[in-house]
Structures are given as C-alpha cells and as structure tokens.
Amino acid sequence: MPEAYQRPNADEKPSSNWMKSADRANRRKAGVTRNRRDWLPLVPLTLLVGLVVLYTTRVDALAALTIWPIWAWFLPAGLLLLMGVRRGRARNRLWVGLAWLAAWAAIGDEPLAITRAAVASSPSSSLRVVTLNCAGGNEEAAREAVNQPADVVLLQESPTQTALERIRRGLGKDWSLLAGVDGSILVHGRLTPVPLPRGTGDFVAAWARLRERSSEVLIVSLRLTPPVFRLDYWNPACWRDYAENRSIRRVEVRGIARFVASVKGQAPLILAGDFNTPPDPSVTSPLDPLARDTFRIAGRGWGATAVNDYPVVRIDQVWVSRGFEPVQVYAKKTMNSDHRLVVADLK
C-alpha cells in the first residue's frame, strides 16, 4: 500500500483546521465580552458627568430631573457598576463609585450632615427656631412644634386663628402670635406685624422683640407654591409643568427678597418655612445677600423633611442673616403632619 494512503492510527486524536477555527472564535468571543465589561464603567461615569452639569446649571427645561436629590440616581448607577464585575476587574468600577460619592459630597448637603451627626457634641445655643408645615391646618401638629420647646415657632398651612390663639394662651402671657392666611408666627416675646404688599399670600412678616433681648429681629414665615409631582416623563407636558413650577417659585422668592431688603435695614433676620423645593440655588439665589441656609452650615443627620415617613427631599428650611451663628440644625419626625419639623439652634 502506498505511503500516502496509510490508515490513520485509531489512538491518535484528530487535529483539524475547523477545531482550530472554533478555538479562535471562542477566544475572540471571550475577548469581546471582556472588552464590553471593561467599557461598562464608562456608562455611569458619563451619567455622572451629565448630572454634575445638570445640577450645576439648573436649567428650567430639565427641572423634572433636578427635582430629585442627586443621590436618587445612585440606584441605576450602582446597578451599572455591578454589571460584569469579576475578580481582578473591579478597580475601574471602584474609582467610578468614588467619583459618584465625591460628586454627592460636593453638590448635596447630606454627606457632611451625616458626618456631623456621627460626632458627639453638646452644643450651647441661646435661641431655638422651629418650623413645621401643619398638614392643612392640623392643630395637633402645631402643638408638636411649640412643645419642642422653642423661642420662635413658624407654621405653614397653619391652623385657624382661633386654634392658634388657644395654643398661644396655653404657652403663657409672654408669648405673642401673628396668624396669617397660610403662614403664622409664634414667639416668646412681643410681635409687631409688618404691613405686606396687597394680595400677599405666600408669607407673613413681623418685628419680634424676643425675651431678654433689646434688639428687634425681622421674622418671616413663608410657604412657596407647591411642587408638581409627575412621573410621565414621556409626555412633553410633564417637562413643561416642572419648568413652569420652578419659575413661579423663583418669582415668589425674588418678591420676598425685595420686600425683606426694603424693610430689614441692618436688623437680624430669621426666614423659614416650606420652600416646596429641595435646595435649589437657581430659586433661592435672591436670598443670598440677606441670609444663609442653616442646614448647609450646621446640619446634623438626615435633613430631608418630606414626606414625614419616607423623607426624600429637604423642602422645609431655616435661613438666618449673618448676625446669627447656626449651632445645630436637624429634622425631626412628627406624629400629626406629613412633613418633618426642623429645629435650628442659633447663637
């Protein structure tokens, strides 16, 4: 038999070109999968860059997105970071995760406040301010606010004047009351109402001479236009509603700031209430020359106030002029309101 036509040995493993091709195809497939996994961290990183720009510029047309605090985007970003994680390939995802935390610390006020709460302290203060939305005029909610105890109590969606007068009498003769259409003021001291522009319904103001203090303080209790809550983001009307809603609050804050500046002079200022928006510089910037957000300076713990049982956004805020030094500011769960109350201790 010719040598070229010898029968192959039965014990010898076959080696063919198609097996080599299949092996190369498998290696290519594995390389593609690996490359895809290596590119996955770029998706949450790109999302982060977009959110930083979004929360920095605060464009009205995209208010439907920034109505949520930036940490609300952690869930989708975290899921993307976890996709395709393998041993020895988590370093890039770790760096992206740290970038997300850094952005949260730079834009949000929660990380610093949580850090402060972890450090024990015994702050000494000389003035306590409490603000609470009373959930449509709930008298028991107002009683929660005045029972903290406090020197200044600001109420929104406040009870009727009759109910508030009943609360004031229970506090004693040293307390004064200014009951407004929506906002109200109770102080341990004397109040002199400030005449408001005709048609004003989103705030009340008064000069207060607090007990054991010689100088007067201008006090403002406000409640801005309620927020829109829509999740139909596929509908252009949803985006328009959010943009118009933010624009209305900006106009309201601008009007309040002009009024305060016209009557305040060099006097100290306490301005607090239901802003109906999370901290938003594009809305509150007219107040910057007059006052500061106390939670950003001395907040402790989770500061969100709405809603009471599941607080997501910090819409109830206390602002004070530079004559005051915030010592500690925190939100406290309530029993009779859909908001948490805010306590601000000041020097």
N, C-alpha and C positions, 0 to 999 in steps of 0.2 A: 504494500500500500504506500502511495507517495507520502512524503513527509508533510506536505502542505495540507493533507487531508486526514490528519490524525484525529481520533476521537478525544474529546476533552475529558480530563480526569473528573470523576464524579465527586471527589472530595474537595475539589478546588472551588472557592467562592467566586461566583461570576462578578466581573467588573465591567461595566458598560458605560458608554457615554451618557445614556439617559439618566443613570443614577448620579453621575457627577453633575449633570444639569439640574436635577432635582435638589441636590445638596446646595448648589449655588443659589437656586431660587429661594430655598428656606433661609439661607444666610441673608439674602437681600431683604426678604420679608421681615426678618428679625431686626435688621438694621433700620428699616423704615419705621417699625413700631417703636424702636428705641429713640429714633430721632423725633418722632411725634411726641413721645413722653418728655423728651428734653425741651421741646418747644412749649409744652403746656404752661409752665410758669409765666410765659410772656403774656398770656391772656389776662390773668388777674393783675399783672403789672401794668398792662395797658389800661385796664379798667381803673386802676388806682390813679394813674396819671390824669385820666379824664375826670375822675371825681374831684381830685385836688383842684384842677382848673375850674370845675363847675362850682365847687363850694367857695372858691376864692372870688370868682367874678359875680356869682349870684344873679345870673341873667333871669329876668322875669319870665321869658318864654319857657324856661326849664324849671320853674318853681315847683312843678309837680314832682320833681325828683328831690330837690333840696328841702322839701317839707319834712323829709325823714332825716334823722341824725346820720352822720356818716358811718357810724358803727352798724347801722341796719344793713349795710352792704357786705358785712363780713361773712354772712352765711353763703351767698353764692361764690364769693371769692375763696372761702375756705374749702368748699367742695371742689372747685377747680384745682386748688393746690394739692388736694389729696388724691386726685386722679393720677394714676400711673406711678405712685410712689413706690420705689423699690430700694432695697438695701444698697447703700453706697451712692444713691442718686437723689437724695433729699436736700443736698446743700443749697441748690438754687432756690428750691421752694422755701427753705428756711429764711434766706435773705429777703425774698419777696414778702414773706409773712412779717418779718421785722420792719420792712418798709411800710406795710399797712399799719402796724402799731405806731410807728413814728408819725404817720400822717394823722392818725386819730388823736395822738397827743398834741399835735400842732394845731389842729382845727377844732377838735372837741374840747370841752372842759371837764369831761368825766374822768379821764385818767389821773389828772392832778388831784381832783377832789377825792377820788378813791384812795390815792396815796396819803393824802392828809388824814383821812378817816382811820387809816391803819396806824397812825402815830398818836399815841395817847397825849392828851393835853387837858389843861384846866384853865380855859380862857377866862379872863376877867373882863366884863363889859359893864357899861353904865347905862345902856339903852337897848331895849329889845323891841323889834318891829316884827309884826306877824301879818301876813296877807293870805287870804283864802277866798276862793270862789265858792259861794254858798249854794250852788246847785239849784238855781231857780228860786231862791228866797227861803231856804230851809233855816228856820230859827235855831234848831239844834246844832247845825253846822256853825252858825255864828257864835254860839256859846262855846263850842270847841275852841274857836280862835281866841276868845277873850280869856279862856281858862288856862293859857299856857304857862305862866302869866306873861303879860306884855305891858309896855308903856304906850305903844301905838299899834292899833289894830285897823287894818284896811280890808274892807269887804267888797266883793263884786257879786253881781246877781244877788244883792243883799236883801234881807227880809224887809217887810214893810216898816214904815217909820214907827208905827205903834209897837211892833215887836222889838225894834231896836231900842226904843225908849224904855221898854220893860227890861231889857238887858242892861242898859245904862244905869237904871235905878238900882239894879242888883249889884252893880260894881261899887256904888257909893257916890257921895256927892262931889267927890274930887274928879269925877270923870265927865267928859263932855262928848257930845255927839253932833255930827253933821251927816244927815241922811240925804242921799241923792237919789236920782231916778234909778240908777244902776249901782254905782259905787257909793260907799259910805266910809266915814272916818270916826273912830273912837279913840280918844287919847286920855291919859291920866294927866289932866291939866285943863287949860282953857283953850277954846277954839274960837276963831273969828273967821267966818266964811268969806271967801274971795269971790266977788261977782264974776260970773262966767259969761263968755260971749253968747248971744242969743242962739238958741237951738242946740246948745251943747248937751250931749247925752252920753259921751264916752268917758268922761272923767268929772271928778269934783275936786275942789282945792280949798284949803283953809290955812290960815296962820295959826300955829299952835305955840302956846307958852307952856312947856312941859313942867311938871313939878320940879322944884328945886333948881330951875334954870331961869336965868334972867333974859337970855336972848330968845327971839322967836324963830321958829322953823317953818318953812313952807312945806306943806304935806299935800301930795296928790295921790288919789286913788283912781286907777283907770281900768277900763276894760275895752280892748280894741275889738274890731269886727271879728266874729267867729270864723274859724278856718273852714275851707272846703275839704270834704273827705270823699274822694272819688278814686276808684281803682280801675276804671275803664280806660286804660292808657291808650287803647287802640282808637279811641274817639277823640277827634281834634277838639271837641267842645270841652273835654276834661282839661286839656292843657291850657285852653283859654280861660277857664274858670279859675284855675290856680294862679295864673298870671294876673288876672284882674283882682283877685282876692288879696294878693300881696300888695298890689298897687294901692288899694284902698287903705290898707293899714299904714303904708308909707305916708300917705297924705294925712292920716289921722295923727301919726307921731309928729310930723312936721308942724301941724297946727298946735299940738300940745306944747312942743318945744318953743314955738314962737310966743305962746301965751305965758309960759313959765319965765322965759327970758325977760318979758315985758314987766313982770311984777316982782321977780325974785331979787334983783339987785345983787348985793353981796351976801345975802342971807343963806344959811344952810338949807338944803333941800332933801326931802325923802319922797321918792316917787316909786310907787309899786302897784302891782295888780296883775291882772290877767292879760298878757300881751297876745294871747291866742296865736302865737308863733314860736317855734324854737328860736334860740338866739340867732339873730339874722342881722348882721351889720348893714345890709342894704336897706333895712327897715328902720333900725334904731339909731343910725348914724347921726340924725339931728340932735339926739340927746347927748352925744359925746362931749360937747363943750360944757354941759351942765352937770352931768352925773356919770357914775360908773356902775356897772353891773357887779353887785357884791359877790355873787357866787363865783365869778371868774377870779376874784381876789382871794376869797376865804371860804369857798365851798368845801363841804365835807360830806363824803359818801355819795350815794346815787341821788342826783338832784332833780331828776325828772318828776313832774307833778301830774301829768295826765297820761292815762286815766289813773284814778286812785289805786285800783287793784293791780293794774299792769302798766306802771309808769314808763312811757317811752320817750316823751318829749318834755322839755323844761319850758313850759309856756307861762308859768307864774314866776315873776321875778321882782327883786328889790333893787332899786337903783338909788344911790346917795351921792351928794356932792362931796368934793374933796375935803370938806371940813369934818367929815366922819371917817373913821378907820374901821372897816369891817373886821371883826374878830373871828366869827364863825357864822356860816350860813348853811342851813340844811333843810331838806324836805321831810315832812312827817306824815305818815299815813293817817287818814281820818276815818271816822265812823259814819258820818252823815253827809258827805259830799262825794262827788265823782272826781274831785281834784284833791291832791295832797296840799297841805298848808306849808308855807315857807316861813322859817324862823331866821331872822337876821339879828345877831348880837353886834352892837356897834360901840365904839368909843367916841 
